Amino acid sequence: MDFVQWLTWVFEKNSPNQRRIFCCALWAIWGERNKRVHEKTNRSGKEIAFFIKRYISELNEIEAKVPQVKIGGREWKHPPGQFVKVNFDAAYDGNLQQSAAGIVARDSEGNTLLSCIEIHHQVASAFAAEAIACRTATQIGRDMQWPNIIIEGDALSIIKKCKLKSYDKSMIGAYIQDIHQLLEKSGKCYFEYIPREANSLAHKLATETLKKKEESYLIGRVPGYAENLEETEKRSGTNVE
């Protein structure tokens, strides 16, 4: 990945608290670099780490005093009407250059139509892993000939690229082009971004597959280890806007 792709991936894959630590650390390190160059000061790594920890603690104290407002959109939702929603996610092992794709398709009642988990080898980056998972979800939607499809994932960059009709010149351009070609032979297909919390089932399928190294393609169900989460999302996803 280039720097922008890597930075985007970091933000997509980490929790809000981890993002805060990451950003504060970058800010503190850059500020220290400028002080060393312009003011000739020099703080140790421990001193910088203490500053970051203290600053985050102050932010947490401020937030604790502010009334909390529940943010919507953090749960998976049933697709509307005659649509089928296909959720995808990927897990990546950089040491082995392996990725796992987790796909689950559900109808407007929240019933699982199928689940698919695959392992891919010689994958260059986590960014490419997400693109491969999205391509698999699109391929499944076309092969099943569902007329109305929503493909949903927590990889914001991939979703944006799929929505654009222009040629993608990035490192994953070939995957995006494959997706666009699949769309030419599909019915109505929409790409939607959701936060990680709302993509839990696909995420679990991907991460467990990378651990277990077991692939499967199941009709009407998910693997046993994901059944409880499947039922939870089915119950919680009934409120469609």
Salt bridges, closest charged atoms under 4 A:
GLU32 OE2 - ARG36 NE 3.53
GLU32 OE1 - ARG43 NE 3.01
GLU63 OE2 - ARG20 NH2 2.29
ASP89 OD1 - LYS13 NZ 3.13
ASP89 OD2 - ARG196 NH2 3.65
ASP89 OD2 - HIS203 ND1 2.82
GLU118 OE1 - HIS120 NE2 3.02
GLU130 OE2 - LYS13 NZ 2.25
ASP143 OD1 - ARG142 NH2 3.61
GLU152 OE2 - LYS85 NZ 3.14
ASP154 OD1 - LYS13 NZ 3.81
ASP154 OD2 - ARG196 NE 3.14
ASP168 OD1 - LYS161 NZ 2.80
ASP178 OD2 - ARG135 NH1 3.11
GLU197 OE1 - ARG74 NH1 3.34
GLU208 OE2 - LYS211 NZ 3.86
GLU208 OE1 - LYS212 NZ 3.80
GLU231 OE2 - ARG235 NH1 3.85
GLU233 OE1 - ARG106 NH1 2.73
